[in-house]
Amino acid sequence: MIFFNHLPYRAALFVAFSICLLSSYVFPQAKIDSSTMQTLRIDPQTARGAKVSQIFDDVRFIPLETTKESLFGTVYTLQIVKNQFVIFDYDTKAVLIFARDGKFKGKIDASKIPKDANDKTKNEFYGYKIVEENKDSVIAIYSNKYLFYFDLAGKQVKKELSKNSRYFENYPLADKETSVRPGFVKKNGKDSTYYEFAILGKKDTLCYFPYSIKRYEMDEFWDHSKIYNYGVENELFFINMHEYNIHRITPGKLSLAYRILFPANNSLPKDWLTNPDYIKKRSEYFQNNQKVFYSLNNVYQTGDFLYFQMRSFSWDRENKKALIYNLKTTELLSIQDLEPDPLSHFLPVTDASAFYDFANHGFLLYKDNYFYTSYSSLAMFTFKEQLGDKNKEFSPALQEYFKTQNRRSNPVIIQLKPKKQ
């Protein structure tokens, strides 16, 4: 045991932080295969634009029905379950359910969740999970000490104490014998080791990226680890915090698939996680170095194309931070510079050129060979007005939308089928 009582605060913090950083040496992790790693040298500012029809085979705009009950602000998270959109809106702390044509089906509002008579805390929730309950998909919502289950009409079906719940579900792989569990805890007697994730197989459990459970007490972070399903059976992408590495998860194996090298003015210092000068000063560093990417997000691969997004403290639209990289030709495209054409009714497929939904959330989902994103009705009507007389041939759904809705109506879902080569 190490005692910090007689150490100066800075020295004590450095020792504690070093223990956190060196945990991969103290606590073993499974081997990472880097034999097929590709190094991608990418300068975002060299990315060019392209016509929408050069990148996508199909584009569909789906307005979400606006009623007094269904009105909400922004699509924060999106899932598709039984051919229905399940949406979380952070502003109203509500889960909304819409049919695939945008018709409103139901809503789960935290204020309407019944409470115990002696429970004085306010019901709030910050997201949901889709879980299997009695061989059926239900919406699970954690609020205070309980987990609430709702059907896809928004009706509560049961509740249970969160300590008895299965809220943190695995990512099942297609081999039906393997799953991936984020936030895995390995217990050894009274001790526990925390890992970013584990691959759970029929025989083995492979643990990766150990960390200290107290890391957020010792330092500040502007990122977190992420797992992405990009539609390939038995494969997932993993992105660790404050790294530009893309790992591929497969049954029984973790591989370093791609290492991205950005220009120096976009890159974290090499000693970012080892130099004590950055401890508790990371936000200050990013404020002073606004072009540095603190996060790699929304990483998907469709055929030869690698999609990814970077985040920094800069909101300058001249900085290109959502890219498509052709792994075969090395061509680099900028999503914010995609040019609308007849395939998209001359409307932008994201709001990256003028608003902030895509900058904040990127692609919300990739499922069944389609990307899904969204933007506000304010953006949609702004883009339509900018068209002038350029296009009058909207889809029937868009014609009805522009006729009956306005800038304050609900957001619009954009469904995009990407080309694969």
C-alpha positions as CSV (number, residue, x, y, z in Angstrom):
1,M,0.0,0.0,0.0
2,I,1.3,3.5,-0.9
3,F,0.6,6.4,1.5
4,F,0.6,10.0,0.2
5,N,0.3,11.9,3.5
6,H,3.9,13.1,3.5
7,L,4.2,13.9,-0.2
8,P,3.5,17.3,-1.7
9,Y,0.1,17.3,-3.4
10,R,1.5,17.5,-7.0
11,A,3.9,14.6,-6.3
12,A,1.2,12.5,-4.7
13,L,-1.1,13.1,-7.6
14,F,1.6,12.2,-10.0
15,V,2.3,8.9,-8.2
16,A,-1.4,8.1,-8.1
17,F,-1.8,9.0,-11.8
18,S,1.2,6.9,-12.7
19,I,-0.3,3.9,-11.0
20,C,-3.4,4.5,-13.1
21,L,-1.3,4.7,-16.3
22,L,0.9,1.7,-15.5
23,S,-2.1,-0.5,-14.6
24,S,-1.6,-2.3,-17.9
25,Y,1.7,-3.5,-16.5
26,V,0.4,-4.3,-13.0
27,F,-2.8,-6.0,-14.3
28,P,-2.3,-8.1,-17.4
29,Q,-4.4,-7.8,-20.5
30,A,-4.9,-10.2,-23.4
31,K,-2.6,-9.9,-26.4
32,I,-3.4,-7.4,-29.2
33,D,-2.5,-8.4,-32.7
34,S,-0.9,-5.6,-34.7
35,S,0.4,-7.8,-37.6
36,T,-2.1,-6.4,-40.1
37,M,-2.2,-2.8,-38.9
38,Q,-2.4,-0.1,-41.6
39,T,-1.0,3.4,-40.9
40,L,-3.1,6.2,-42.4
41,R,-1.5,9.6,-42.8
42,I,-4.4,12.0,-43.0
43,D,-4.4,15.8,-43.3
44,P,-8.1,16.8,-42.9
45,Q,-7.6,20.1,-44.6
46,T,-6.7,18.4,-47.9
47,A,-10.1,16.6,-48.0
48,R,-12.3,17.7,-50.9
49,G,-16.0,17.6,-51.6
50,A,-18.1,15.3,-53.9
51,K,-21.6,15.1,-55.2
52,V,-24.0,13.2,-52.9
53,S,-24.7,10.6,-55.6
54,Q,-21.0,9.8,-55.8
55,I,-21.1,8.7,-52.2
56,F,-24.6,7.3,-51.6
57,D,-26.9,5.1,-53.7
58,D,-30.1,6.1,-51.9
59,V,-31.2,9.1,-49.8
60,R,-34.5,9.4,-48.0
61,F,-35.8,12.2,-45.8
62,I,-38.3,11.1,-43.0
63,P,-40.0,14.0,-41.2
64,L,-41.0,13.0,-37.6
65,E,-44.7,13.8,-36.9
66,T,-45.2,16.9,-34.7
67,T,-48.0,16.9,-32.2
68,K,-48.3,18.6,-28.8
69,E,-47.2,15.3,-27.1
70,S,-44.5,14.4,-29.6
71,L,-42.7,17.8,-29.9
72,F,-39.0,17.5,-29.0
73,G,-35.7,19.2,-29.8
74,T,-32.9,17.0,-31.0
75,V,-32.3,13.3,-31.8
76,Y,-29.6,12.5,-29.2
77,T,-29.6,8.8,-29.7
78,L,-31.4,6.5,-32.2
79,Q,-32.2,2.8,-32.4
80,I,-34.4,0.9,-34.8
81,V,-36.4,-1.8,-33.1
82,K,-39.1,-3.8,-34.9
83,N,-39.2,-1.3,-37.7
84,Q,-39.7,1.6,-35.4
85,F,-37.5,4.6,-34.4
86,V,-36.7,4.8,-30.7
87,I,-35.2,8.2,-29.9
88,F,-33.8,9.8,-26.8
89,D,-34.1,13.6,-26.5
90,Y,-31.7,15.0,-23.9
91,D,-33.5,18.3,-23.6
92,T,-36.9,16.9,-22.5
93,K,-35.4,13.8,-20.9
94,A,-37.9,11.7,-22.9
95,V,-37.8,8.6,-25.1
96,L,-40.0,8.9,-28.2
97,I,-41.2,6.1,-30.5
98,F,-42.0,6.7,-34.2
99,A,-42.9,4.4,-37.0
100,R,-40.5,4.1,-39.9
101,D,-42.6,6.6,-41.9
102,G,-42.3,9.1,-39.1
103,K,-45.7,8.6,-37.5
104,F,-45.7,9.2,-33.8
105,K,-46.4,6.0,-31.7
106,G,-45.6,6.8,-28.1
107,K,-43.5,8.6,-25.5
108,I,-41.9,7.7,-22.2
109,D,-41.6,10.8,-20.0
110,A,-39.6,10.7,-16.7
111,S,-42.2,12.8,-15.0
112,K,-44.9,10.2,-15.6
113,I,-43.0,7.3,-14.1
114,P,-44.7,6.3,-10.8
115,K,-42.6,6.7,-7.7
116,D,-42.6,5.0,-4.3
117,A,-44.5,7.0,-1.7
118,N,-41.4,7.5,0.4
119,D,-39.1,8.3,-2.5
120,K,-38.4,12.1,-2.5
121,T,-35.9,12.1,-5.3
122,K,-36.8,13.5,-8.8
123,N,-37.3,11.0,-11.6
124,E,-34.8,11.7,-14.3
125,F,-33.1,9.6,-16.9
126,Y,-30.4,10.2,-19.5
127,G,-30.8,7.5,-22.1
128,Y,-32.1,3.9,-22.6
129,K,-31.1,0.4,-23.6
130,I,-32.9,-2.1,-25.8
131,V,-32.9,-5.4,-24.0
132,E,-34.6,-8.8,-24.4
133,E,-37.3,-9.6,-21.9
134,N,-39.3,-12.8,-22.3
135,K,-37.9,-13.1,-25.8
136,D,-39.2,-9.7,-26.7
137,S,-37.4,-6.4,-27.2
138,V,-38.3,-3.8,-24.6
139,I,-37.0,-0.3,-23.6
140,A,-35.0,-0.3,-20.4
141,I,-34.6,3.0,-18.6
142,Y,-32.5,3.5,-15.5
143,S,-33.8,6.2,-13.1
144,N,-32.4,6.6,-9.6
145,K,-32.4,3.2,-7.9
146,Y,-34.8,1.4,-10.3
147,L,-34.8,0.1,-13.8
148,F,-38.0,0.5,-15.7
149,Y,-39.1,-1.6,-18.6
150,F,-41.5,-0.3,-21.3
151,D,-42.9,-1.9,-24.4
152,L,-42.6,-0.2,-27.9
153,A,-45.9,1.7,-27.3
154,G,-44.4,3.4,-24.3
155,K,-46.4,1.4,-21.7
156,Q,-44.5,0.3,-18.6
157,V,-44.4,-3.5,-18.2
158,K,-42.3,-3.8,-15.0
159,K,-39.7,-2.3,-12.8
160,E,-36.9,-3.8,-10.7
161,L,-34.1,-2.6,-8.4
162,S,-31.1,-1.6,-10.5
163,K,-28.7,-3.9,-8.6
164,N,-30.8,-6.8,-9.9
165,S,-30.9,-5.6,-13.5
166,R,-29.2,-6.4,-16.7
167,Y,-29.0,-2.8,-17.8
168,F,-25.4,-3.0,-19.2
169,E,-26.0,-5.5,-22.0
170,N,-23.4,-7.2,-24.1
171,Y,-22.8,-6.8,-27.8
172,P,-23.6,-10.3,-29.1
173,L,-21.6,-11.4,-32.1
174,A,-23.0,-13.5,-35.0
175,D,-21.2,-16.7,-34.1
176,K,-23.7,-16.9,-31.2
177,E,-20.9,-18.0,-28.8
178,T,-19.2,-14.7,-28.3
179,S,-20.2,-11.3,-26.9
180,V,-18.4,-8.1,-26.0
181,R,-19.0,-6.5,-22.6
182,P,-18.0,-2.9,-22.0
183,G,-16.9,-1.9,-18.5
184,F,-15.9,-5.4,-17.5
185,V,-15.0,-6.1,-13.9
186,K,-12.7,-9.0,-13.1
187,K,-12.9,-10.1,-9.5
188,N,-10.1,-11.9,-7.7
189,G,-11.1,-12.5,-4.1
190,K,-11.7,-9.1,-2.5
191,D,-9.9,-7.3,-5.3
192,S,-11.4,-6.1,-8.6
193,T,-9.7,-5.1,-11.9
194,Y,-11.6,-2.8,-14.3
195,Y,-11.2,-3.2,-18.0
196,E,-12.6,-1.1,-20.9
197,F,-14.2,-4.3,-22.3
198,A,-13.9,-8.0,-22.4
199,I,-14.5,-10.6,-25.2
200,L,-16.6,-13.3,-23.6
201,G,-16.3,-16.6,-25.4
202,K,-17.6,-20.1,-24.8
203,K,-14.3,-21.0,-23.0
204,D,-12.2,-17.9,-22.5
205,T,-12.7,-14.3,-21.3
206,L,-10.2,-11.9,-22.9
207,C,-9.8,-8.6,-21.0
208,Y,-8.5,-5.4,-22.5
209,F,-7.3,-2.0,-21.4
210,P,-7.2,-2.0,-17.6
211,Y,-7.9,1.2,-15.8
212,S,-8.2,2.6,-12.3
213,I,-11.8,3.1,-11.1
214,K,-10.5,6.4,-9.5
215,R,-9.2,7.9,-12.7
216,Y,-11.9,10.5,-12.9
217,E,-11.1,11.6,-9.3
218,M,-7.4,12.0,-10.1
219,D,-7.7,13.8,-13.5
220,E,-10.1,15.2,-16.1
221,F,-10.9,13.6,-19.3
222,W,-12.7,14.9,-22.5
223,D,-13.2,11.5,-24.0
224,H,-14.3,7.9,-23.3
225,S,-13.9,4.6,-24.9
226,K,-16.4,3.6,-27.6
227,I,-17.6,0.5,-29.5
228,Y,-19.2,0.7,-33.0
229,N,-21.1,-1.9,-34.9
230,Y,-20.4,-1.3,-38.6
231,G,-22.5,-4.0,-40.1
232,V,-19.9,-6.8,-40.6
233,E,-20.8,-10.1,-38.9
234,N,-18.5,-10.9,-36.0
235,E,-16.8,-7.6,-36.1
236,L,-16.9,-4.4,-34.0
237,F,-14.6,-1.3,-33.9
238,F,-13.2,-0.2,-30.6
239,I,-11.8,3.3,-29.9
240,N,-10.0,4.0,-26.7
241,M,-10.0,7.5,-25.1
242,H,-7.5,10.0,-26.3
243,E,-6.1,7.8,-29.1
244,Y,-6.2,7.8,-32.8
245,N,-6.1,4.0,-33.1
246,I,-8.9,1.9,-34.5
247,H,-9.1,-1.6,-33.0
248,R,-11.1,-4.5,-34.5
249,I,-12.9,-6.9,-32.2
250,T,-13.6,-10.4,-33.5
251,P,-14.4,-13.7,-31.7
252,G,-11.4,-14.5,-29.6
253,K,-9.2,-11.7,-30.8
254,L,-8.5,-7.9,-30.7
255,S,-6.5,-6.5,-33.6
256,L,-5.1,-3.0,-34.2
257,A,-6.6,-2.4,-37.6
258,Y,-5.7,1.3,-38.3
259,R,-3.4,3.9,-36.8
260,I,-4.2,7.4,-37.9
261,L,-1.4,10.0,-38.0
262,F,-2.7,13.6,-38.1
263,P,-0.6,16.8,-38.7
264,A,1.2,18.0,-35.6
265,N,-1.2,20.9,-35.0
266,N,-4.1,18.4,-34.8
267,S,-2.4,15.8,-32.6
268,L,-2.1,15.2,-28.9
269,P,1.4,15.5,-27.4
270,K,3.3,12.2,-27.3
271,D,3.5,12.5,-23.5
272,W,-0.2,13.3,-23.1
273,L,-0.8,10.5,-20.7
274,T,2.6,10.4,-19.0
275,N,3.5,14.0,-18.3
276,P,2.2,15.3,-14.9
277,D,2.0,18.8,-16.3
278,Y,-1.3,18.0,-18.0
279,I,-3.0,16.6,-14.9
280,K,-6.1,18.6,-14.1
281,K,-5.1,21.0,-16.9
282,R,-6.4,19.2,-20.0
283,S,-9.3,21.6,-20.7
284,E,-6.9,24.5,-20.4
285,Y,-4.6,22.8,-22.9
286,F,-7.5,22.3,-25.4
287,Q,-8.6,25.9,-24.9
288,N,-5.1,27.0,-25.9
289,N,-4.8,24.4,-28.7
290,Q,-8.2,24.4,-30.3
291,K,-7.2,22.5,-33.4
292,V,-6.0,19.5,-31.5
293,F,-8.3,16.5,-31.8
294,Y,-9.2,15.1,-28.3
295,S,-11.6,12.5,-29.6
296,L,-12.1,10.1,-32.5
297,N,-15.7,9.1,-33.0
298,N,-18.3,7.5,-35.3
299,V,-15.9,5.1,-36.9
300,Y,-17.5,2.9,-39.6
301,Q,-16.3,0.9,-42.6
302,T,-18.4,0.2,-45.6
303,G,-16.4,-1.7,-48.2
304,D,-13.4,0.4,-49.2
305,F,-14.6,3.5,-47.3
306,L,-13.7,4.4,-43.8
307,Y,-15.9,7.0,-42.1
308,F,-14.8,8.8,-39.0
309,Q,-15.2,12.1,-37.1
310,M,-12.8,14.1,-34.9
311,R,-13.6,16.5,-32.2
312,S,-11.8,19.5,-30.9
313,F,-12.5,22.8,-29.1
314,S,-12.7,24.7,-32.3
315,W,-16.1,25.3,-33.9
316,D,-14.6,27.0,-37.0
317,R,-16.3,25.6,-40.0
318,E,-13.2,25.9,-42.0
319,N,-11.7,23.0,-40.0
320,K,-12.8,19.7,-41.6
321,K,-13.7,17.2,-38.9
322,A,-15.9,14.5,-40.6
323,L,-14.1,12.5,-43.2
324,I,-14.4,9.6,-45.6
325,Y,-11.2,7.8,-46.5
326,N,-10.9,5.4,-49.5
327,L,-8.7,2.6,-48.2
328,K,-8.1,1.5,-51.8
329,T,-7.2,4.8,-53.5
330,T,-6.3,6.9,-50.4
331,E,-8.8,9.6,-51.6
332,L,-10.0,11.8,-48.8
333,L,-13.5,13.4,-48.8
334,S,-15.0,15.9,-46.4
335,I,-18.6,15.2,-45.3
336,Q,-19.4,18.9,-44.7
337,D,-18.4,19.6,-48.3
338,L,-20.7,17.0,-49.9
339,E,-22.6,18.8,-52.7
340,P,-26.4,18.2,-52.9
341,D,-27.7,16.9,-56.2
342,P,-31.0,15.4,-57.6
343,L,-30.5,12.3,-55.5
344,S,-31.0,14.4,-52.3
345,H,-33.6,16.8,-53.9
346,F,-30.7,19.3,-53.9
347,L,-31.0,19.3,-50.0
348,P,-27.9,18.7,-47.9
349,V,-27.7,15.2,-46.4
350,T,-26.2,16.6,-43.1
351,D,-26.3,20.0,-41.5
352,A,-22.5,20.1,-41.2
353,S,-22.1,23.1,-43.4
354,A,-24.4,25.4,-41.4
355,F,-25.7,24.0,-38.2
356,Y,-24.5,21.7,-35.4
357,D,-26.5,18.5,-35.1
358,F,-24.0,16.5,-37.2
359,A,-21.0,18.2,-35.5
360,N,-22.4,17.1,-32.1
361,H,-23.7,13.6,-33.0
362,G,-22.4,12.5,-36.4
363,F,-24.1,9.5,-37.8
364,L,-26.6,8.3,-35.2
365,L,-26.7,4.7,-36.4
366,Y,-25.5,2.3,-39.1
367,K,-27.9,-0.6,-39.6
368,D,-28.8,-2.9,-42.4
369,N,-26.5,-1.1,-44.8
370,Y,-27.9,2.4,-44.1
371,F,-26.6,5.4,-42.2
372,Y,-29.0,7.5,-40.2
373,T,-28.6,11.1,-39.2
374,S,-30.9,14.0,-38.5
375,Y,-31.2,17.7,-38.5
376,S,-33.8,20.3,-37.3
377,S,-36.7,21.7,-39.1
378,L,-35.1,25.1,-38.8
379,A,-32.2,23.7,-40.9
380,M,-34.5,22.0,-43.3
381,F,-36.6,25.1,-44.1
382,T,-33.4,27.2,-44.3
383,F,-32.0,24.8,-46.9
384,K,-35.2,24.8,-48.8
385,E,-35.3,28.6,-49.0
386,Q,-31.7,28.7,-50.2
387,L,-32.8,26.5,-53.2
388,G,-35.0,29.1,-54.7
389,D,-36.5,27.7,-57.9
390,K,-33.7,25.1,-58.3
391,N,-35.9,22.1,-57.4
392,K,-39.6,21.6,-57.1
393,E,-39.7,17.8,-57.3
394,F,-39.7,16.7,-53.7
395,S,-40.9,13.3,-52.5
396,P,-44.6,13.1,-51.4
397,A,-43.5,13.0,-47.8
398,L,-41.4,16.1,-48.2
399,Q,-44.1,17.9,-50.2
400,E,-46.6,17.3,-47.3
401,Y,-43.9,18.3,-44.7
402,F,-43.1,21.6,-46.4
403,K,-46.9,22.3,-46.8
404,T,-48.0,21.6,-43.3
405,Q,-44.9,22.1,-41.0
406,N,-42.6,25.0,-40.1
407,R,-39.2,25.8,-38.6
408,R,-40.4,24.8,-35.1
409,S,-41.5,21.3,-36.1
410,N,-39.8,18.1,-35.1
411,P,-36.5,17.1,-36.6
412,V,-36.1,15.1,-39.8
413,I,-34.4,11.7,-40.1
414,I,-32.1,11.3,-43.1
415,Q,-31.5,7.7,-44.3
416,L,-28.5,7.2,-46.5
417,K,-27.2,4.0,-48.3
418,P,-23.5,4.4,-48.8
419,K,-21.6,3.0,-51.8
420,K,-19.1,0.3,-50.9
421,Q,-16.6,0.8,-53.7
